[in-house]
Amino acid sequence: VQLQASGGGLVQAGGSLRLSCAAAGRTFSTYVVAWFRQAPGKEREFVAAISRGGEDTYYSESVKGRFTISRDNAKSTAYLQMNSLKSEDTAVYSCAVVLADLSYFTPRNILRNPTIYNYWGQGTEVTVSS
């Protein structure tokens, strides 16, 4: 699976952005999709994940209530709607997929481990100015 992330940019604090993760291939619906981010000088951080059908999601505490992950399997695309952005959200955002369903990962915090993911897209840069 080839993944292409897009939608990053410069936004003021309090603003919104929507990131997209487009997949090449017809098996997109068999993968859990996750978003990660990496700020300069920091380790890669889990942001959110969504089940194959889109009915179940999991978020990091730092973005819960502000970010929404979704997917459109007909378009082989996942999204990350980011609202109420803060300067600490500045990072390069990447999408990743794992061939399994969300229910397989118990406890859920296993999803935070980047090594479980099979494929990664290149990042898209988000800069939030304060």
N, C-alpha and C positions, 0 to 999 in steps of 0.2 A: 504494500500500500504506500502510495506517495501522498504526502500531506503538504499543503500550502497554506500557511497562515498569512492573514492580511488584516488591514483595518487600523493599524497603529497610527499614532501621530502625536501632536502636541495639543494639550487641552488644559484649560485652567482648572484649578481645584474647584470641586463642586460640579464639574461638568461630566459629560458622558461620552463613551465610545462603545462601538460594537465591533468586536473582532470576529473574523470568520476563519474557519479551518476547512478547506476544501480537499476532498480525497479523490484520488484517481483509482478507479476500480469499482467493481460491482458488489464487493463484499463488505462495504462500509457498515451495514447494519449488523454485522456479526462482531463488531468491536465496541468495547467501552472506549469512550473518548475522554481525555483529560486535558486540562490546561495547567501549565506550570509557568513560573516566571523566575527571572534571575536579575537581580539588581546589581549594579556595579560593585565589585568587591564582596559580594555575598553568595551564598550557596543557592542552588536551584530550589525553589519553593513550590509545593503543590498549591493549586488554586481551587480547582473544582473538577468533578468527574460526572459523567452521565451514563446511564445504562443503555443497552443496545436499542431498546424501544423508546427511550426518552422519558419513561415514567418515573424514574428514580434518579435522584441526584445526591451529590455529597460535596460539601464545601469546607474550606478551611475557615477557621474562626475569624480570621482577619478580613474576610470578604463577605461573610454570611450577612444577608440582608441588603447588600449593596450590588453584588454581582449575581447574574443569572446565566446558567449554562443551558443550552438547548440544542436541538439537532433536527435536521430535516433529512431523513434517510433517502427520500426521493431525489434530493439534490446532492446527496453524499457530502453534506456540509454540516458542521457544528458551529455554534456561535457562543460568544461570551459577551453578554451585555453588561457593561460596567457603568454604574451610576455613582453619584456622590464621590467622585474620585478624589483621592488625597495625594499629597506629594510622595508619600511612602509607597504608593502604587506604581511609581516610576520603575520600569524594568523592561527587559525583553521578554515577551510572552511567546510561548511555544505550545503547540498542541501535540498530543501523543495518543496512540491507541494500543490496546491490548486485546488479544483474541480470547475473550471470556465475557461473562456477564457480571454486572455489579454484585449480584447476590453471591457470587463465588468468593468474594473477598470479605472474610470475617476474621478479625475485626476490620472495620472499614478503613482504619488508618493504614492498612497495607497499601492502599491506593496512593499514599503519599510517597511511596518508595519509587523513584524514577526507574530503577532497574527492572521493574516488572513489565515495562512497556515494550512492545515489539517494534514499533516504528515511531519516528519523530519527524515533525516538520521543522523548517527553519523558523527562526523567531521573527516577530514583528515588534518594533520598538514603541513603547508607550512612555511619553514624558508628561508629567503633570506639574504644571507651574503653580507655585503658591502666591 
